[in-house]
Amino acid sequence: MQANEIVDIVKNALEELKGKDIVIIDVHEKTSVTDFMVIATGTSSRQVKAMADNVKDEVKQRGVQPLGIEGLENSEWALVDFGSVVVHIMLAETRSFYDLERLWQGAEQSREKHLNQD
């Protein structure tokens, strides 16, 4: 499955559970580790975990196994790694502190606008 197809599935899975401030960053020209990073905010630890589980399940249903899943224990920051796509789901405070968007500044970013955003 192509990376952009995984990104679409991930975005839909995050939207389904009301993920906020979804950002897709194309990093394929900046690193050889992955092609895309998807970053989203959850409003509670429970929502962060639920979104990570939903992302994993939706992509897995289409035949792509995650290479790794981190952070489900404390659920301030969950990471789901599909190789060509790495998904970061964080609480707002954690996202603000680590500011991954700034770290990858210069890479092509797209922000998904949703009605459920504050």
N, C-alpha and C positions, 0 to 999 in steps of 0.2 A: 504494500500500500504506500502511496506517495505521501510525503510529509504534509503537503497542503490538504490532503484528504483527512489526515489525522487531526490537523488543526481545526478543520470544520467540525468534526465530530466532538472534539474537546470543547470548542466554543459553544456548541449546542447543549452539551452536557452541563456546562457551567451555567448557561442561561436558564436551563430547565429548573435549576435549584436556586435561582435568583442571585447568582454571583454578580458582584458589583465591579465596576471600573476594570473591565476586561481589556487587557492590552496584549497584542500579538507583536512580537519583535522578530524580525528576520535577521539572524546572526550568522548566516552561512558564510558571509564574506569576512567575518570578524573572528571566527573560531572554527576549528575542525571537530569540536565536541558534539555539536548539534546544529540543526538548521533553523529551528524556531524555538522561541521561548514564549509561553503563554502565561500571563500573570493575572490573577484575579483576587478580589477581596471578599472575605466572608465576614458576617457580622457577629459570629460566635464560634467558639471552638467546635461545637457540634455541627454547625453549618460547614466549616472548613473540612472536617472529616467526611461529612456526607457528600460534599462536592468532589473530594478526592476519590471516594469510593465510586461515585457515579461516573466520573471520567474514566477510571480504570475499567469499570464494567461495560460502558458503552463502546470503548475502543476494543476491548477484549472480545466482545460479541462479534466484531468484524474481523477477527482473526489475528489481531496484533497483541502480543503479550507485553506487559510492562517489563522493562529491564530492572527496575527498582522502584520501591515506594518508601519514602521516609517521612517521619514526623507525625504519624497518625496517633502516637501516644499522647503528646501534649496538644497537638492540633493548633498551635499558633502559626505554624508554617508547615504545610504538607507539600511534598514534592513527588510527582509521578513522572518517571523517566521512560519514554518510549524510544529512546535513541535519537531519532531525527527530530523529535519534539519533546521538550522538557516543560512540564507544567508546574507552576508555583502558585499555591493557594494560601493566602495569609490573612491574618487579622489586620485591621487597618493600622494599628500601632506598629506591628512588626514590619509591615510593608513600608511604612513611612521611615522607619529606622534604617532598614537595609537599602531602600531606594534603588532597586535593581534597574529601573528605567534610566536613572542617571548613569549608572555603571555602564550600561549598553548604549549610552547616548551616541548618536551618529549612525547607529544601525536603523534600518527602516522599521518604523513602528506604526501600528494602526490601533486606534482606540475604538472599541465597540460601544456605541451609545445605546442605552436602554431606558425604557420608561421607569424601571424600578430603581434607578439610581437617585440618590439624594442630591 
